[in-house]
Amino acid sequence: MLSRRSVVALTASALLLGACGTSNDNGSNSNASSGPKKVTFEYYNLSTAEPMKSFWADAIKAYTAQHPNVTIKNISIENDQYKPKIATLTQSGKAPDLFATWGGGVLKQQIDAGLVKDLSGDLSGIIPNFTTASLAAYQFDGKTYGVPTDIGMVGFWYNKKLFEKAGISQSPTTWTEFLDDVKKLKAAGITPIALAGKAKWPGHYYWAYLAMRIAGLGALQQASTTHDFTGPDFVAAGQQLKALVDLDPFQKGFLNADYSTPDGQAATMGKGKAAMELMGQWAPSVEKDSGGGIGGDLGFFTFPMVDGGKGSPTDAFGGGGGLSVGAQAPPEVIDFVKFALSEAEHSKAVKVGGVLPVLKGEESAVTDPNTKVVAENLLQSTGFQLYLDQAYPPAVGQEVNDSVAQLIAGKFTPDQVAKQITDTAKNEAE
Amino acid sequence: MTGPDTRPALTETLSSPRRRERGRGPLTAFGFLLPALVLFVVLVLGPVLLSVYFSFYKWNGLGGLPQNFIGFDNFTRLWNSDIFQGDLRHGGILLLLSLCLQLPFSLGIAVLLNQKIRGRAFYRLLFFIPYILSEAVTGVLFTLVMSPDIGLANTLLRDLGLPEWTWLSEPSSVLFSLFLVISWKYFGFHTIIYLAGLQGIPKELQEAARIDGAGNWEVFRHVTLPLLAPTIRISVFLSVIGSIQLFDLVYIMTGGGPAHSSETMAVSMVDYGVRRTQVGYSSAISVVMFLISLLFALGYQRFVMRRDLEGATTTTGNLR
């Protein structure tokens, strides 16, 4: 028979256990009060820098003013912390209600796991408004799983004043000229290139662009389906990158430099301490945000052509950013997306130079000179490749970043880079 | 040692028949243990077993349970991985530096602080402050201090007319820079442990040694150090376990770089599990980490800390 004490002890432990087991679902709680039911949803984004930080804050304020029953939790996380955060969230079996994505293989993996909503039906009204190029990264098997907020390309942002100081009158159009300019800048005592070695992804832009110029866009696209990057052209891309690295063109301590920290790549460029960086359309705003910016001295040129390469100098590499919706998100999320990506609202972001046009006919809203030059180059582009670390599944994309970082640090040969990427891609495809 | 021994009386009270009978059934014990037991199973044993299970699959962690069983492939891949071999090497180097430099330094400080000096309490507080800071704060702080161009460290070196150092930005210097930060953060903790140990050593023994003609060093070497041995063994144990699990500081300060030259097992585990979504492989890393910790902990307790633990057991036995 149980003694009184045993009963008390058992009851106490049962109570404790009950307390542990209580779970409350705050995700989208409804309230049975009068009027439309109260809805709360989370919006995960990486708009931590101006002007997009204010754009989203304003858009949320405007939307919730019209819809007082809706509360939007605006969760902004810095780029390099954002990716692992989303990965952890999705691995827990649930995607955020609304989240920023780059599309490609990373999004595909989340779609395959059934975590992302197919927006083809819900947003059929607004999908035709977007330019075809800007939508491509979010469409799989004829279905649309995301809508773009931005589309752009990676290119060299350079400091006109520093180029002048080194006696360079024209921006380089070939890789040989480019390497010559790097030498001239070094001779003039100027750091030629700012690079975030710790963040790794900025380094992969060099290898990817060189592969596009040397092997050609077709070969790169083919490699992503055959999972074979060992061809001589891909090794040559590594060799050309090594030729650049051998000139020691990067800022002091670049191997542990981050992208948007006070001593990172963008700040180095924004303080006028380096002559150029290879970066996407957001570069001017991040330079300004973390380093003050160099204003009118900032110029843009596309990645130079490599002599004898099979690619076209007008092929563009880059991407933008878009919004995807979690599979279990409340319908209000869709409504908010429609609101934020209406021309009236989105063109505000284009006007302040935060993003590039993604809606047809939105080009007229472009006033910022930096946005304009990227938009024009993008318009003239003959082919497009999404960032490799987003286009491929995470395992492969991160291997590209990591192997190229090893090459830049002098630890890998161009052959090893090609082999590592191929091994991972093959293994992932099995 | 002082006064009459009160132990028999105490034992009598605790084990008097009346007390023994009341509520001493196994069920009561189980009832009291249940909450802790359930938490242990749910939060410790469960995840450990799940990790072991995941480590036999190729799995990206998304959507339902893993399907692609690959046996020991993750472990053979781990065994042949340059990155993982590097992890073991870096952990070993940091551990060796800690044992040979950080702990003796802490002991030295503790011996100094154990003397009657002015402002002793202030110094104790001062040295302990770094330990109170969170690892994340420490990491961010020292990333800024060691920043190559605008950092405090290089600015100071420049102002003193000394050559600048590469700190975290070169594979050759990154481990030592990390060691400096780890030591800065943890030496105060070890100092406090040693200080507590030192204060438990009866003054009479040291006095007796001095009367027998022992000098400062001999007193320290033959009286203080042997009596401090249990404390040192604990401190070494904590140091080793800390090295095996080192994560926060490294992840924030270098992310394991440059070129994996400061990567630890825990950093690799997070990199593969979260960034590369190779959860199966990452689980294999965690299993190996667990096994290393477990084997070390068991071995160390069995062979090194046996005497200390026996003491503990004997005391309980006496009370019963």
Boltz contact constraints between the chains, C-beta under 6 A:
constraints:
  - contact:
      token1: [A, 3]
      token2: [B, 23]
      max_distance: 6.0
  - contact:
      token1: [A, 5]
      token2: [B, 23]
      max_distance: 6.0
  - contact:
      token1: [A, 5]
      token2: [B, 28]
      max_distance: 6.0
  - contact:
      token1: [A, 6]
      token2: [B, 27]
      max_distance: 6.0
  - contact:
      token1: [A, 6]
      token2: [B, 28]
      max_distance: 6.0
  - contact:
      token1: [A, 6]
      token2: [B, 31]
      max_distance: 6.0
  - contact:
      token1: [A, 9]
      token2: [B, 28]
      max_distance: 6.0
  - contact:
      token1: [A, 9]
      token2: [B, 31]
      max_distance: 6.0
  - contact:
      token1: [A, 9]
      token2: [B, 32]
      max_distance: 6.0
  - contact:
      token1: [A, 10]
      token2: [B, 31]
      max_distance: 6.0
  - contact:
      token1: [A, 13]
      token2: [B, 31]
      max_distance: 6.0
  - contact:
      token1: [A, 13]
      token2: [B, 34]
      max_distance: 6.0
  - contact:
      token1: [A, 13]
      token2: [B, 35]
      max_distance: 6.0
  - contact:
      token1: [A, 16]
      token2: [B, 35]
      max_distance: 6.0
  - contact:
      token1: [A, 17]
      token2: [B, 38]
      max_distance: 6.0
  - contact:
      token1: [A, 84]
      token2: [B, 274]
      max_distance: 6.0
  - contact:
      token1: [A, 84]
      token2: [B, 275]
      max_distance: 6.0
  - contact:
      token1: [A, 87]
      token2: [B, 274]
      max_distance: 6.0
  - contact:
      token1: [A, 87]
      token2: [B, 277]
      max_distance: 6.0
  - contact:
      token1: [A, 88]
      token2: [B, 274]
      max_distance: 6.0
  - contact:
      token1: [A, 91]
      token2: [B, 61]
      max_distance: 6.0
  - contact:
      token1: [A, 113]
      token2: [B, 62]
      max_distance: 6.0
  - contact:
      token1: [A, 113]
      token2: [B, 63]
      max_distance: 6.0
  - contact:
      token1: [A, 114]
      token2: [B, 63]
      max_distance: 6.0
  - contact:
      token1: [A, 198]
      token2: [B, 255]
      max_distance: 6.0
  - contact:
      token1: [A, 198]
      token2: [B, 257]
      max_distance: 6.0
  - contact:
      token1: [A, 252]
      token2: [B, 148]
      max_distance: 6.0
  - contact:
      token1: [A, 252]
      token2: [B, 149]
      max_distance: 6.0
  - contact:
      token1: [A, 253]
      token2: [B, 148]
      max_distance: 6.0
  - contact:
      token1: [A, 253]
      token2: [B, 169]
      max_distance: 6.0
  - contact:
      token1: [A, 255]
      token2: [B, 169]
      max_distance: 6.0
  - contact:
      token1: [A, 255]
      token2: [B, 258]
      max_distance: 6.0
  - contact:
      token1: [A, 256]
      token2: [B, 168]
      max_distance: 6.0
  - contact:
      token1: [A, 256]
      token2: [B, 169]
      max_distance: 6.0
  - contact:
      token1: [A, 256]
      token2: [B, 254]
      max_distance: 6.0
  - contact:
      token1: [A, 256]
      token2: [B, 258]
      max_distance: 6.0
  - contact:
      token1: [A, 263]
      token2: [B, 147]
      max_distance: 6.0
  - contact:
      token1: [A, 263]
      token2: [B, 150]
      max_distance: 6.0
  - contact:
      token1: [A, 394]
      token2: [B, 276]
      max_distance: 6.0
  - contact:
      token1: [A, 394]
      token2: [B, 277]
      max_distance: 6.0
  - contact:
      token1: [A, 395]
      token2: [B, 276]
      max_distance: 6.0
  - contact:
      token1: [A, 395]
      token2: [B, 278]
      max_distance: 6.0
  - contact:
      token1: [A, 398]
      token2: [B, 275]
      max_distance: 6.0
  - contact:
      token1: [A, 398]
      token2: [B, 276]
      max_distance: 6.0
  - contact:
      token1: [A, 406]
      token2: [B, 259]
      max_distance: 6.0
  - contact:
      token1: [A, 409]
      token2: [B, 258]
      max_distance: 6.0
  - contact:
      token1: [A, 409]
      token2: [B, 259]
      max_distance: 6.0
  - contact:
      token1: [A, 411]
      token2: [B, 259]
      max_distance: 6.0
